Amino acid sequence: MAVKTDPEQKQYERLERVLRKYKGKPGVLIAALQEAQSIFGYLPRKVMIRVANLLTIPLSEVYSVVSFYSLFSTVPTGKHHLEVCLGTACYVQGAETLLRELQELCDTGPGKSSTESPFSIATTRCVGACGAAPIIKIEEELHGEMTPDQLPRLLRELEER
């Protein structure tokens, strides 16, 4: 008779296999966290504790890295993760208005998760494309010179993918 395991248990088993290759090596925390996030979809506190314990790194160091880099999320993200750049050039070109409109259209906002919305929203600082401000980053794609009027079409296209 086969023993059933729940999906979360399988995720933790996979995490432990992944982290074994990093154990004892210097400078691997970001790579380890990226892999952990790809397994769970985000980095809940339990996962950060597990990473810290398995890599014998202080939890404070793990948390510092996770909270510093915008590529990490501590809340579940939607199928489509949208980041609005709030760097100086984007902000001056109307990124704050873009963010407000996006929040209204998606019925969610930075740091919030919704099971009803296929979208999650985050803010980020300069993505290095200031000449095309304001920028929305979707997964790894940059969408420049965005306006609130363009958002409904962009969201429809994402839902159709």
C-alpha positions as CSV (number, residue, x, y, z in Angstrom):
1,M,0.0,0.0,0.0
2,A,1.4,3.4,-1.1
3,V,1.8,6.1,1.5
4,K,0.1,9.3,0.5
5,T,1.9,12.6,1.1
6,D,0.2,16.0,1.0
7,P,1.5,18.6,-1.5
8,E,3.1,20.8,1.2
9,Q,5.1,17.8,2.6
10,K,6.4,17.2,-0.9
11,Q,7.3,20.8,-1.3
12,Y,9.3,20.6,2.0
13,E,11.0,17.4,0.9
14,R,12.0,19.1,-2.4
15,L,13.2,22.1,-0.5
16,E,15.5,20.0,1.7
17,R,16.9,18.2,-1.4
18,V,17.6,21.6,-3.0
19,L,19.2,23.1,0.1
20,R,21.6,20.2,0.6
21,K,23.6,21.3,-2.4
22,Y,24.0,24.8,-0.8
23,K,24.9,23.7,2.7
24,G,28.3,24.9,3.9
25,K,29.0,27.0,0.8
26,P,29.5,30.7,1.2
27,G,27.4,33.3,-0.7
28,V,24.5,31.0,-1.7
29,L,21.6,32.5,0.3
30,I,20.1,34.4,-2.6
31,A,20.2,31.4,-5.0
32,A,18.8,29.1,-2.3
33,L,15.9,31.6,-1.6
34,Q,15.2,31.8,-5.3
35,E,14.8,28.1,-5.5
36,A,12.7,28.0,-2.3
37,Q,10.4,30.6,-3.8
38,S,10.1,28.7,-7.0
39,I,9.0,25.7,-5.0
40,F,6.4,27.5,-2.8
41,G,5.5,30.4,-5.0
42,Y,6.5,32.8,-2.2
43,L,8.5,32.7,1.1
44,P,6.3,32.3,4.1
45,R,7.9,32.5,7.6
46,K,8.0,28.7,7.9
47,V,10.1,28.4,4.7
48,M,12.5,31.1,5.8
49,I,13.0,29.3,9.1
50,R,13.6,26.1,7.3
51,V,16.2,27.7,5.0
52,A,17.9,29.3,8.0
53,N,18.1,26.1,9.9
54,L,19.2,23.9,7.0
55,L,21.9,26.4,5.9
56,T,22.9,27.2,9.5
57,I,22.4,30.9,8.8
58,P,20.8,33.2,11.3
59,L,17.1,33.8,10.6
60,S,17.7,37.6,10.8
61,E,20.1,37.3,7.8
62,V,17.6,35.3,5.8
63,Y,14.8,37.9,6.6
64,S,17.2,40.8,5.8
65,V,17.8,39.4,2.3
66,V,14.2,38.6,1.7
67,S,13.0,42.0,2.8
68,F,15.7,43.9,0.9
69,Y,15.3,42.4,-2.6
70,S,12.1,43.1,-4.5
71,L,12.4,39.7,-6.3
72,F,11.3,37.9,-3.1
73,S,7.7,37.8,-1.9
74,T,6.5,36.9,1.6
75,V,2.8,36.7,0.5
76,P,1.2,34.5,-2.1
77,T,1.3,36.0,-5.6
78,G,-1.2,35.7,-8.3
79,K,-0.7,33.9,-11.6
80,H,0.5,37.2,-13.0
81,H,2.8,39.2,-10.9
82,L,2.8,42.9,-11.8
83,E,5.4,45.3,-10.4
84,V,5.0,49.1,-10.7
85,C,8.3,50.9,-10.7
86,L,8.2,53.8,-8.3
87,G,11.8,55.0,-9.0
88,T,12.2,58.7,-9.5
89,A,11.8,58.8,-13.2
90,C,8.7,56.6,-13.1
91,Y,7.2,58.5,-10.2
92,V,7.6,61.8,-12.0
93,Q,6.0,60.3,-15.1
94,G,2.9,59.2,-13.2
95,A,3.6,55.8,-11.7
96,E,1.6,56.6,-8.6
97,T,-1.6,57.2,-10.7
98,L,-0.8,54.0,-12.7
99,L,-0.5,52.0,-9.4
100,R,-3.8,53.4,-8.1
101,E,-5.6,52.5,-11.4
102,L,-4.0,49.0,-11.4
103,Q,-5.1,48.4,-7.8
104,E,-8.7,49.3,-8.7
105,L,-8.8,47.2,-11.8
106,C,-7.3,44.1,-10.1
107,D,-9.0,44.6,-6.7
108,T,-5.7,44.0,-4.9
109,G,-2.6,46.0,-4.0
110,P,1.0,45.7,-2.9
111,G,1.4,43.2,-0.1
112,K,-2.1,41.8,-0.4
113,S,-3.1,38.5,-1.8
114,S,-6.5,37.6,-3.2
115,T,-7.7,34.2,-4.2
116,E,-10.3,35.9,-6.6
117,S,-7.7,37.8,-8.6
118,P,-5.3,36.2,-11.0
119,F,-3.0,39.2,-10.4
120,S,-0.8,40.3,-7.6
121,I,0.8,43.7,-7.4
122,A,4.0,44.9,-6.0
123,T,6.1,48.1,-6.1
124,T,9.7,48.2,-6.9
125,R,12.4,50.8,-7.2
126,C,14.3,51.6,-10.4
127,V,14.3,48.8,-13.0
128,G,16.9,50.6,-15.1
129,A,14.6,51.7,-18.0
130,C,14.1,55.3,-17.0
131,G,13.9,56.5,-20.5
132,A,10.6,54.5,-20.9
133,A,9.0,55.7,-17.7
134,P,6.6,54.8,-16.2
135,I,7.3,51.0,-16.2
136,I,5.3,48.0,-15.3
137,K,7.2,44.8,-14.9
138,I,5.3,41.6,-15.6
139,E,7.3,38.5,-14.7
140,E,10.5,39.4,-16.6
141,E,8.9,41.7,-19.2
142,L,9.1,45.4,-19.0
143,H,6.2,47.5,-20.3
144,G,7.2,51.1,-20.8
145,E,5.5,54.4,-21.2
146,M,2.4,52.9,-19.6
147,T,-0.7,55.0,-19.1
148,P,-3.8,54.1,-17.1
149,D,-5.8,53.8,-20.4
150,Q,-3.5,51.0,-21.5
151,L,-4.0,48.9,-18.4
152,P,-7.4,47.2,-19.2
153,R,-6.0,45.9,-22.5
154,L,-2.7,44.7,-20.9
155,L,-4.7,42.8,-18.2
156,R,-7.0,41.2,-20.8
157,E,-3.9,40.0,-22.8
158,L,-2.4,38.5,-19.6
159,E,-5.6,36.7,-18.7
160,E,-5.7,35.2,-22.2
161,R,-2.2,33.8,-22.0
